[in-house]
Amino acid sequence: MNYTIAIDQSTSATKALLFDEGCKLVARSSVVHQQYYPRAGWVEHNAEEIYHNTVKAIQEVIVNGQIAKHLPEHEFSLAITNQRETVVIWNRKTGKPIANAVVWQCMRGVDICNQLKAEGYSDMVKEKSGLLIDPYFAGSGAKWLLDNIDGAREAAERGELCFGTIDSWLIYRLTEGREHLTDYTNASRTLLFNIHTLDWDDDLLQMLTIPRSMMPKPLPCDACYGETTVEGLFETPIKIAGVLGDSHGALAGQMCYQSGFGKATYGTGSSVMVNIGEEAAEAPAGLVTSIGFAANRKVFYAFEGNIHCTGATIQWMKNQLHLIDDASEIESIATSVEDNGGVYFVPAFSGLGAPWWNDHVKASISGLTLASTKAHVCRATLESIAYQITDLIGAMTHSAGIQLQELRVDGGPTKNHFLMQFQADMLQVPIVRSEVEDASAFGALIMNGFALGKWSSFEEAAQVWTAESPIQPEKTATDMQPLYEGWQQAVRQLMK
C-alpha cells in the first residue's frame, strides 16, 4: 500500500493528513502553535515550534492511522501545503532562525511599503511580480528582519542566511539542510519573484535589498523536493513530493484546472482565486496575479484577492470578547434573530485587503442601538465574511469580464450552513462544497501524484474529486441589495 502524508501548515496549526493510494483520508492529526503579538499590528510565529509540531503531527497521524510504518509492503511520501506569505530567515549552517517568523498578518512592513510606493516602484512591482506593494506579502517582512536584527544584514551579505516561506523552512529542516527549495506558487507571493521568467528578479531583490544568495531554488509544484526520515521516524528516507501554497492547493484540490474556474478558501483569512489560463494578465484594480499552480509541464496563472480576517473574526469573538465558547455555537446564536438589526461588523484588524487595500482602517462594529443583542453581533460577524467574498467576486466579474457559474468552497467555516446560504444569496450562484474538507491538503496530494507518476493528465486526476449537493440561492438579488449597500456604506465610513 502506498500512503501519502499531506502536511497542511496553516496560520493557526499544523495538520497531517494520511491518504491511501485511492486518495481516501485514513487519519488526521493537528497541533496548534502559539501566536505572538509583540506590538499592536505585529504578528509572529516561532518557526522552530512549527517545525517540531510538523514532526509531531506526522508521528501522530501514523499512530492514528494504525499503519505500521516499517512494513516493507508500505511506501510513504510527503506533500506540503502552507500559509504562504509568512517569512523565516535562518542561519545556513546552524539551521536556526535569526528571529520569530513574520506572519502574513503582520503590519510592521507598512513604512517600508509606503516608502517604496512613494519612490515610484508600484508599476514595476505589478508588472514583474503581479502583486501590489503591501506588507501582506513576504518581501517587506524579510527586509525588516535584515534591517532590524543585530548582525543580520552583514550575515546576509556574507551568504550565511537563508530566506524562505514556511514550505522552504520545513523542507530545509526535514532534509537536514540538504535542500533549500520552494515552489512557484509560494515564490509568487514574496514581491521578489518574476512570474513571467519563473525566477527571482534582480530588480525586485535590489528594491528590497535582499541578497540573491539567500533565496531558495524555485521549482514546479509537482517536483520532488528531497528525501527525509522525519527525525528517524522512517527507517528508509521517504520523498517530499508536491509542494504549493495553501490557497493554490485549494485551487488544485477543487479541480479548477480550466480558465474561469474559481474557488474561495475560508480560513483565518480568505482567498478567492480564479484560474485565468496559461498566460499572465494584469489583474483588475485591487486584485493580484499569481502563479495558480504549475504541474504536468504547464503553468497556470490566477487572479486572486485576499481578505485578512474571516475565520479569525470568529476566533476573536471567542477568545477576546468571550461572546461564544466555541466557534460551532455562532450559527445557532446568529439565526436566533431574523436579521442583523442594522448591525455591521467590518473586521479590519489588519487593515482591509482586496479590493480595498487600505492599511490604516481599523475594525469597527456599527449600527448598534439599545435593541442590539449578542445575536445581532454574531450574525453581523458571519455576514461580514460573505460580504468580503462578494466584494472580491464583484471585482473579478465586473472588471475582468469573468462569468461566475458556481463558487467552489473549502475551509472550516464552510460547515456553517447559515454562512454558506447567505453567501449563495449574496452571489446568486450555487455554492459547491467539496466532500474533502481539507482542499489545500488534497491539492498537495494531487501534486504529489503528478510528481510520482500516479496520473498523467488533469482529467485523470479530477476523477478522484467528489462534491456535496450545491447550495442554491433562496433569495433574490433584489432582496440582498439593501444588505450589501449597508455593508459598503459601513466600509466607506471607515475609509473617510
N, C-alpha and C positions, 0 to 999 in steps of 0.2 A: 504494500500500500504506500502510495506517495502522499505525503502531507505537506501543506504549506502553512506556515505561521505568518500571518499578516500583522505587523506592528502598526497600530494607529496611535501615533504620539500627538495628542491634542493639547490645547491650551490648559486644560484642567486635569488631565490624567493620561496615563499610558496604558493602552489596551493591547492585548494579544489575542488574536482570533485564530483558532485552529480549523483549517478546512481540509476535507479529504479530497481524493483525486476526482470526485464527482462535483466538487465545488460546494459541498454541503458543509454547513457550520457544525463542527463537532463539539467545540468547547470555547469558552472565552474567559478572560480574566482582566481585571482593571486595577491599577494602582494610582491613587491620587497623589499629586505633588503640591507643594506649598506655593502660594502666591506671595510675592513681596512687593510692598508699596512704600519705598523709602521716602518719597516725596509726593506731593499732590501731582497727579498726572503721570507718575512714573510707575512702571510695572516690570518686575524682574522674575526670572526663574533661576533656580540652581541647576546648571547643566549636569553636574555630577549626580545630583539626585535623580534627574531624568534618566541618565544612563543606567544607574543602578536599579531604578524602577522598571526599566525595559528588560533587564536581565531577570528581575523578579517576576515580571508578568509572563515572560517566556517559560520560566520554570513552573509557574502556577498553571499555565494552560496545558502543559504536558501532563501534569498531575490530574487536572480537572477532566482532561480527555481520556484518562486511563489508558494512555498509549505508552507502551514500552519503547523508550527512545533508542535502545541499543539493539533491538531485534534486527537481524540482517535483512529481513524482508520489508522493513520500513525505510523509506527515504524521506528526508526532510529538506525543505528550503525555506528561506526567509524573504518576505517582501516588506517594504516600508512605505507608509504614507504619514505625513507630518504637518503640524502647524507650520506655516510657510515662512513668514517674514521675520520670525524671531531669530536673532543673530547671536552666535557664540564666537568668541575669539580665544584661542588656546595656544599654549606653547607646543611647538612641533616636537620637541624632544621629550618633555615630561608628560604631554597629553593633558595637562591641567589648564582649565580656563583661567584667564587673567582677571576675570570678574564674573558676576552673575550675567546670564543671558539677558539681552534687551528684548523684551516681548513686543510683538507687533502692536499691542495696545498702547505702548509707552509713548509719551509725548515729549521726551527730552530732546528729540531732534528738531523741534519746531524752529528754533532760531537758525539752525543750520539750513533748513529748507527755505525759510524766508529769505535768508541771505542769497542763496542760490537763485531763487526766483527774481530777487532784486537785481542780480547780476546778469539776468537775461538767459538763463540756461533752460528755461521751460521747453522751448521748441525743440532744442537738440535732444533733451531727455525723452520727450514724447516720440520723436522721430526714430531714435535708436532703440529705446527700451520699451516703447509702447505705454509707458506709465506717466503719471503725474508726479511732480516733486512733492512728496508728503512724508511725514515721519512714520506713517503706516508701513512703508517699505524699508527693507533691511539696511540700505546703504547709509542713511544718516545715523542710525544707531551704532554702526561699525565705526564711522568717523568719530562719533562722540567718545567711544571707548578708547580709540587710539589717541585722541587729543587730551583725555582727562585721567587716564590710568597711568600712574607713575611708571616711566620707562617703556611704556607700550609702543610709542611712536618709534623710538630708537630700536627696539627689538624687532619691530616690523620691517624697518629698513634693512636690518641685518639678515632678514629672511628667517627669523626664528619663530614667527607666529603664523597661525592658520586662521583663515576666515571660513565660516560655514554657517549655513542654516541647520536646523536640527537634524535633517537627513545626513548631512556631511559629518556632523558631530557623532552621530550614532554609528555610521559606517566606519569612521576613523577608530572609535573605541572598540567596536566589535571585531575589527580586523587587527587589533593591537598595533595601530599606527601604520599599517602597511598600505592602506588606501585612503587617499584624500580626494573624494569624488562627490559630485552632485548630479542631479538630473536637470534637463532643460526647464522643467516647469518651476522648480524651486529657484533656479538661477534667474528666471524671468521675473522674479518678484523682489529683486535686490536693488534696482536702479543702476546696476553695473553691467548688465548683460545685454548684448545686441541681439534682438530677436530675429534679425534678418541673417546675420552671419553665424548665429548659434555659437557665439563665443563671447568672452569678456571683452569689453570695449575700452580701448586705451583712453579715449576722451572722457568717458564716464568715470573710469578709475582715477584719472588725474583730477577731475572735478571734485571728487570726494577724498582725494589724497590717500588712496588705498593702494599699496604696492601690489603689482600683479603676482608676485611670489607668494602672496597669502592665499590665492584663490584656488579652489578645487577644480579638478578637470570635469567639465560638463559632458554628460552622456545622455542618449535617449532613455526614455522611461523603461523600455523593455531590454535593457542591458544587464549584464552580470556585474556586480559591484564588489566582488571579492568573496572570501570564504571566512567562516567563523566557527568556533566551537562554543560560543556563548559562555565564556568563562569556564570552559571544561564541561559544560552540560552534555555536549555531544562528544563521543569518543573520536569520531571522524568529522572533520570540518564539513559544514554544510554551506551551500551557496546563498549569497544575498543576491536576489534577482527580482527586479521590478521595484522601482522607486518613483514616487511622484508626490507633489503637494496634495494636501487633503481635499481641497476644492476640485482639483484636477482629477484626483482619484474618484470623486463622486461623479464627475462628468463621464469618465470612462466606465465607472461602475453602474451608471444609469443608462449605459449603452447609447450615449449621444455621439454616434460615430459619423453622422452626416451633418452637413451645413444646415443650420436652422433649428437643430435640436438643442434644448437647453435644460438646465436643472437649477434648483435652489437648495442649498445646504443650510439647514437651520442648526446652528451650533452656538458656541459662545457669542460669536458674531455670525453673520450670514454672508454667503457668496451666491450671487446669481451669475451664471456663466452660460454663454451660448456659443456653440461651435460655428465658426464662420468659414471653415474650409481650409485649404492648403496655402492660401495667400493671405499675408497680413494686411489689414486695413486699418485706417485711422478710426479710432473709437469715437462714438458720439460724445458730445460735451459731458463731462462729469464721469465718464467711464474710461476703462483702460483696455488695452490689447495685450494679451499674454499668450504664451505657448499653452494651448489647451492640453495636449499630450503628444508624445512622439513615440510611435510604435509601428511595427511591421514596415519599416523603412519609409514611413510617412510622418510629416509634422503637420499637426492641425493647430490652427490659431483660434482664439476665442475672445469675444468681448466679455468683460466682467465688471461688475460693480460690487463693492464690498461695504457691508454695514458693520459698524463697530460693535454694537450691543443689541443682541436679540435674546438668545437664551441666557446671556449674562444678566439681563434685566430681571428675569425670573429669579435667578440666584441672589441678586441684590435684594429683591423683595423678601427672600427667605433669610439671608444671612445678616443683612444690615438693618432692615426695617422690622423683621420678625412678624410680618403680616401673614405669612404662611409657614407651616412647619416642614413641608415637603413640596417639591415642585409639582407633584401629582395632584395636589389639592387645589391648585389655582383654577382649574377648569370648572369644578363644581361651584366654587365661590363666584367666579365671573358670570356663570349662567344663572345665578340666583336672582339677577336683575335683568330686566328686559332690554336695556341699552346702557350706554356708557354715562348717561345722565349729564352729557356735555363735558365730561372729563377727558382730557387728552394728556398722554404721557409721551414726552419727547426724550428718549433715553440717550442723550448726548454726553455720556460720561467721559468719552474720549474725543469730544467734538463730533461732528456729523461727517460720515463718509459719503460715498456716491449716492445720488448725483449732486449733493450739495457741496461737499468738500469744504467744510468750514471748521477749522481747528479751534476757534475761540468760543463757539457756542457751548453753553453748559446745559446739563439735563434739567428738565422742568416738568412739573405737573400743573396743568392749567385747567380753568373752568370749575374749580371747586366751589361748592356752596355748602350751606348748613345741612342740605339734604344729601350731600355726598357721603358714601359709605366705603368701607373697605372693599366691598364687592365692585363698586364703580372703578376704584383704582386698579383692582385686579383685572377687570375687563379691559380697561384702557391699556394696561400693560400688554395683554395679548394682542389687542388691536394694533398697538404700535409696531409689532413685528410684521403684521400683514401690510400695514401702510408703507413701511420702509421697503418691503419687497415690491410692492406696487410702484413705488417711486422708480425703482431700477427698471422694472419691466417696461414702464411707460417711456423711459429714456431710450431704451433699446428699440422698441417697436416704432415709436414716433420718429425718432431721429435716424435710425438705421434702416427703416423700412422692413423690419423682420416681423412676420405674422406669427404670433404665438398660437400654436394649436393646442398644446397642453403643457403643464408645468410638472416636471418630474422632481420629486422632493425626497429629501432624506434628512436624518438627524433626529435627536431625541425629542425636540418639540413637535415633530410631526405626529407623535402619538396623541397629541391634544386635538380631539375632534372639533371642538369649537374653533380653534385657530385655523385648522385646515378648511372648514366650511366657510369661515369668514374670508379666508384667502381666495377660495374659489369664487365667492360672491364679488369680491373686490376686482378680480381679474377677468371674471366672466369666461373662464375656461376651466376644463376639468383639471383636478389635481390628482396626480398619479403617485402613489407611494409604492416604492419597491418592497417586495417581500423580504429582501435582505436589508436589515435595519442599518447596518454599517456600510453605506455605499462607498465611502472612501477606502475602507479596507478591501471591499470587493473589487474596486478598481485596481488596487495594488495587486490583488490576486490575479486579475486579468493580465496585467503587465508581466507578472511572474510567469504566467502560462505562455505568453509570447516569447519571453526570454529563454524558456526551457523547451520550446518547440512543441508545446501542448496543442496549439492550434495555429493555423497559417493564415487565417483571414478574420476580419472583423465580424463577418456574417456567422462564421463558425463560433466565435467567442460569444456572440449575442444569444446563442441558443440556451445558455445557462441562466439567463435573466428571467425572472418572473415578477409580476406586479399584482397588487391588490386591485379590486374594482375601483374605478375612478370616482372621485368625489365631485359630483356635478353642482354647478351653481343653482341655488334655490331662490335667490332674489335677483332682481333686475338691476341693470346699470343705473337706472333712474332712482331705485331705492337706495343705492350705495353712494350716489354722488354727494348728497349733503354731508355724510360722514367724512368722506375723503376731503371735501372742501374745508371742513373743520380742522382736520389734521394739517393740511397745507397752511392754513391760517396760523395754527399754533407754531409751526416751524418758522414761518416768516416773521412772526413777532419776536422770536429769539434772535433772528439774524439782523434786526434793525440796528 
